[in-house]
Amino acid sequence: MLTDFQKRKLTVLFHHHDMDDDGFLGKVDYERFAKRLCEIQGYAPGSAEHEAAHAQNMAIWEQVQQVADKDGDNRVSLEEYLDSYDVTLGDETLSNQLVTGYCQSTLALWDRDGDGRLSSVEYVALWDCYGLGEKAAREAFQHLDQDGRGYLTTGELMERAEEFFRSDDPKAPGNWMAGPY
């Protein structure tokens, strides 16, 4: 059962993904995100990078739809979204897959220099796609980067994602994964 604190964080994440602010997640939200990502990353339409980023986002949408769209209307309400996380986070195998998949996806899309870690610049660009704003993204990154080196290793990213999705401790740095909550 999701705690009120988990619901609060996941609701923030839901609204970041709801790119058209209609109260639902749908294919159009993931297409808009992919378009914005490609613009920010400088991927030219038709380039291999553009096509890969678009395909990855569409695969993420298909997974979200498959797991959360219980009424089959091709969109996901906040209630469906939270219910899907309740099931996922209640199962250790699914929860581990979620955290691993989230980190792999984040690094694949945003580790521009391919060094296996996420810099503050890369993190800010990621959340710019969601409209978080540079100031809020920088503040969030400072909470995540506990050792102050200016980047998150794959291991640190995994740790923070685990805290975001599973922790009920308001002081856990991973709560900042999606910005202020």
C-alpha positions, -999 to 999 in steps of 0.1 A, spaced: 0 0 0 14 34 -10 19 58 18 6 93 16 42 105 12 48 81 -18 15 93 -33 27 129 -30 60 122 -48 44 101 -75 17 127 -81 44 153 -87 60 128 -112 26 122 -129 21 159 -134 56 163 -149 48 136 -174 14 151 -182 29 174 -209 -5 188 -221 -19 193 -186 -52 174 -194 -50 153 -162 -41 121 -181 -10 105 -195 -13 95 -231 7 89 -262 7 126 -270 25 134 -237 53 110 -245 55 123 -281 58 159 -268 85 149 -244 104 131 -271 101 162 -294 113 185 -266 141 161 -257 154 160 -293 152 198 -295 172 203 -263 197 176 -272 201 190 -307 190 158 -325 180 166 -361 147 152 -373 154 119 -391 188 114 -374 197 82 -357 197 99 -323 163 115 -330 148 82 -340 163 63 -311 150 89 -285 116 89 -301 114 51 -301 126 48 -265 99 73 -254 72 54 -273 84 22 -257 81 38 -222 46 50 -231 36 15 -242 49 0 -210 30 26 -189 -1 20 -209 2 -17 -205 7 -16 -168 -16 13 -158 -44 17 -184 -69 -6 -167 -100 7 -184 -84 5 -219 -92 41 -229 -56 47 -242 -49 71 -214 -38 69 -178 -55 88 -150 -37 98 -118 -57 71 -100 -46 44 -125 -11 57 -123 -10 55 -85 -27 21 -85 0 7 -109 27 20 -86 10 4 -56 11 -30 -74 47 -25 -88 62 -13 -55 44 -40 -36 63 -66 -55 100 -68 -49 109 -81 -84 87 -55 -102 101 -28 -79 137 -37 -87 128 -38 -124 112 -3 -121 143 12 -104 167 -4 -128 146 5 -159 143 41 -147 180 45 -143 189 28 -176 164 49 -194 176 81 -177 213 74 -186 205 63 -221 186 95 -228 207 120 -209 243 108 -204 254 129 -234 291 123 -230 287 85 -224 307 85 -192 282 63 -173 272 91 -149 247 120 -149 262 155 -145 244 185 -131 242 199 -166 227 167 -179 202 165 -150 191 201 -155 185 195 -192 164 164 -184 141 183 -161 140 212 -185 121 189 -208 95 185 -182 93 222 -176 107 221 -140 129 252 -144 166 255 -141 166 269 -105 144 240 -92 164 214 -111 197 227 -97 183 227 -62 171 191 -67 205 180 -81 222 195 -50 201 173 -28 208 142 -49 246 148 -52 254 140 -16 292 140 -21 292 173 -41 312 160 -70 289 174 -96 276 141 -110 257 110 -100 273 76 -108 251 48 -119 252 34 -84 242 67 -69 214 71 -94 201 37 -85 203 45 -48 184 78 -53 158 62 -75 152 35 -49 147 62 -23 123 81 -45 101 52 -53 103 33 -21 113 55 8 89 71 32 116 91 49 111 128 41 148 134 46 160 108 20 179 127 -8 163 106 -35 129 123 -28 143 151 -50 145 129 -82 116 147 -97 123 181 -82 106 197 -52 78 177 -38 
